[in-house]
Amino acid sequence: MFQTILSSAAIVFVAVLACVVLIRKERHLSDYFLLALLLLVSALELSDLLSLSSSSETLYWKRLAMVSEAFLPLLSLVYSLTHGRDFSIKAVPLLQKILLVAALFFPVVVLAAPLDRFFYSPDLGVDRMLFLGNFGFAFYVAFLVYVIVALYNLESTYLSAPLASRWKIKFETIGAGFLFVVLIFYYSKGLLYRTIDMNLLPVRSLALLVGALLITYSKLARGSGEKIRVSGNMAYKSL
């Protein structure tokens, strides 16, 4: 029951944030990617919740959850490259350009491969554990690489911003960064123990809720800072 209430509250606040962004006169490219990212995490929350509560359609909802996960690397990376920045594809480092192209393979792999190639779970509704096979292990390791790179980009942007812009983007950066950190925490068990512990879903729901609240406050009270360009030296220092 607590998980249902928490997930519902998080999804409601994401919907409120969507309304706030859409009614604002000043909108940037990053706002649309941010909304898409948060709506995708909301869809992931809902699908995972239904996969645990629906014994007859567990695999159907888990498939939808994995489709949501498959689009998260691309959206996380694109949002982190546009948030607070004067975006230009020429300014994107070569390695991250390669990552942007490679991210398109995540949805293809998830849609083409059967679920049992990724994980097995003798009784998902009871123990809420996904035991990863080699395919699933590789998928979530690659997933974590994208989330870590996105977090690194957010930090680089914040450190490169002038003080006035930092004041404006601080809470949005913290909200998005908090969500990325919790995603790293949630999926890192797959790397350490080759399992995904879905008992931690309330933590992910809480991160979505807190992130949506901070970003909503940022959009309502502080607006957007000027767009900046991140120097290579600053990005290296951040790394």
C-alpha positions in Angstrom: 0.0 0.0 0.0 2.8 2.4 0.9 4.5 1.8 -2.4 1.3 2.4 -4.3 0.7 5.7 -2.5 4.3 6.9 -3.0 4.3 6.0 -6.7 1.0 7.7 -7.2 2.2 10.8 -5.5 5.4 10.9 -7.6 3.4 10.5 -10.8 1.0 13.2 -9.8 3.8 15.6 -9.2 5.4 14.8 -12.5 2.1 15.6 -14.1 2.0 18.9 -12.2 5.6 19.7 -13.3 4.5 19.0 -16.9 1.8 21.6 -16.6 4.1 24.1 -15.1 6.6 23.7 -17.9 4.0 23.8 -20.6 2.3 27.0 -19.4 5.6 28.9 -19.0 6.4 31.4 -21.7 10.1 30.7 -21.5 10.8 27.2 -22.5 14.1 25.6 -23.6 15.0 22.4 -25.4 16.1 20.8 -22.1 12.7 21.3 -20.6 11.1 18.9 -23.1 13.8 16.4 -22.6 13.4 16.7 -18.8 9.7 16.1 -19.1 10.2 13.1 -21.3 12.8 11.7 -18.9 10.5 12.1 -15.8 7.5 10.8 -17.6 9.5 7.8 -18.7 10.6 7.1 -15.1 6.9 7.5 -14.1 6.0 4.8 -16.7 8.8 2.6 -15.3 7.4 3.1 -11.8 3.9 2.2 -12.8 4.9 -0.8 -14.9 7.1 -2.3 -12.1 4.3 -1.7 -9.6 1.8 -3.5 -11.8 4.3 -6.4 -12.5 4.4 -7.1 -8.7 0.7 -6.8 -8.1 -0.7 -8.6 -11.2 0.1 -12.3 -10.9 -1.4 -13.2 -14.3 0.3 -10.5 -16.3 3.6 -10.1 -14.5 5.8 -10.7 -17.6 3.7 -8.3 -19.7 4.2 -5.4 -17.3 7.8 -6.3 -16.7 8.4 -6.2 -20.5 6.9 -2.7 -20.5 9.1 -1.7 -17.6 12.2 -2.9 -19.5 11.1 -0.9 -22.6 11.0 2.2 -20.4 14.5 1.3 -19.0 15.7 1.0 -22.6 14.9 4.6 -23.5 16.4 6.0 -20.2 20.0 6.0 -21.3 19.4 8.1 -24.4 17.1 10.6 -22.6 19.4 10.9 -19.6 22.4 11.7 -21.7 20.5 14.1 -24.0 19.0 16.0 -21.1 22.3 16.3 -19.3 23.9 17.7 -22.5 21.2 20.4 -22.9 20.4 21.3 -19.3 21.8 24.8 -18.6 23.9 24.7 -21.8 24.1 26.5 -25.1 23.7 23.2 -26.9 25.5 22.4 -30.1 26.1 19.0 -31.5 29.6 20.1 -32.5 30.5 20.9 -28.9 29.6 17.4 -27.7 32.8 15.3 -27.1 33.4 12.5 -29.5 33.0 9.8 -26.9 29.6 11.1 -25.9 28.5 11.4 -29.6 29.4 7.7 -29.9 27.3 7.0 -26.7 24.4 8.9 -28.2 24.4 6.7 -31.3 25.0 3.5 -29.2 22.0 4.4 -26.9 19.6 3.7 -29.9 20.5 0.0 -29.6 19.0 -0.4 -26.1 15.3 -0.4 -27.3 16.2 -2.6 -30.2 17.8 -5.2 -27.9 15.0 -5.1 -25.4 12.3 -5.5 -28.1 14.1 -8.2 -30.0 15.3 -10.4 -27.1 13.0 -12.6 -24.9 12.9 -11.7 -21.2 14.5 -14.9 -20.1 17.7 -13.8 -21.8 17.8 -10.9 -19.3 16.8 -12.4 -16.0 14.9 -15.2 -14.3 12.7 -15.0 -11.2 11.1 -18.1 -9.7 8.5 -16.1 -7.8 8.7 -12.4 -8.6 5.5 -11.5 -6.7 6.8 -12.9 -3.4 10.6 -12.4 -3.2 10.7 -9.4 -5.7 14.2 -10.4 -6.9 15.4 -10.5 -10.5 18.4 -12.8 -11.0 20.4 -11.6 -14.0 21.8 -13.8 -16.7 24.9 -12.7 -18.7 22.7 -10.7 -21.1 20.9 -8.9 -18.4 24.2 -8.2 -16.5 25.7 -6.6 -19.6 22.5 -4.6 -20.2 22.5 -3.0 -16.8 26.2 -2.4 -16.7 25.8 -0.4 -19.9 22.8 1.3 -18.4 24.8 2.4 -15.4 27.5 3.9 -17.6 25.0 6.2 -19.2 23.5 7.4 -15.9 27.0 8.0 -14.5 27.9 10.1 -17.6 24.7 12.0 -17.3 25.5 12.8 -13.6 29.0 13.9 -14.6 27.5 16.3 -17.3 25.2 17.9 -14.7 28.1 18.5 -12.4 30.2 20.0 -15.2 27.4 22.3 -16.2 26.8 23.5 -12.6 30.5 24.1 -11.9 30.9 26.0 -15.2 27.9 28.3 -14.7 28.3 31.9 -13.4 26.9 32.6 -10.0 23.7 34.1 -11.2 22.9 31.1 -13.4 23.9 28.7 -10.6 21.3 30.3 -8.3 18.6 29.7 -11.0 19.5 26.1 -12.0 20.6 24.8 -8.5 17.3 23.1 -7.5 16.7 21.6 -10.9 20.2 20.3 -11.0 19.9 18.8 -7.5 16.5 17.3 -8.3 17.7 15.6 -11.5 21.0 14.7 -9.9 19.2 13.1 -7.0 17.2 10.9 -9.4 20.4 9.8 -11.2 22.1 9.0 -8.0 19.2 6.8 -6.8 19.1 5.1 -10.2 22.8 4.3 -9.8 22.1 3.0 -6.3 19.1 0.9 -7.4 20.8 -0.8 -10.4 24.3 -1.1 -9.0 23.2 -4.2 -7.1 22.9 -5.8 -10.5 26.6 -5.1 -11.0 27.7 -6.2 -7.5 25.4 -9.2 -6.9 23.9 -10.0 -10.4 20.4 -9.3 -9.0 17.9 -6.5 -9.1 16.2 -6.1 -5.8 12.7 -4.7 -6.5 12.1 -4.3 -2.7 14.0 -1.1 -3.2 11.2 0.3 -5.5 10.0 2.7 -2.7 13.5 4.4 -2.7 13.2 5.0 -6.5 9.7 6.3 -6.1 10.8 8.7 -3.4 13.6 9.9 -5.6 11.2 10.7 -8.4 8.9 12.5 -6.0 11.7 14.6 -4.4 13.2 15.3 -7.8 9.8 16.4 -9.3 9.2 18.7 -6.2 12.6 20.4 -6.5 12.3 20.9 -10.2 8.8 22.2 -9.9 10.0 24.7 -7.3 12.9 25.7 -9.6 10.7 26.3 -12.6 8.1 28.3 -10.6 10.4 30.4 -8.4 13.7 30.7 -10.2 13.2 30.3 -13.9 16.2 29.5 -16.2 19.7 30.7 -16.1 21.6 31.8 -19.2 22.9 29.0 -21.4 26.6 28.4 -21.1 29.3 26.5 -22.8 31.3 23.9 -20.8 35.1 24.0 -21.4 37.1 20.9 -21.8 39.3 21.8 -18.8 36.3 22.2 -16.5 34.8 18.9 -17.7 38.1 17.2 -17.0 38.3 18.7 -13.5 34.7 17.5 -12.9 35.6 14.0 -13.9 
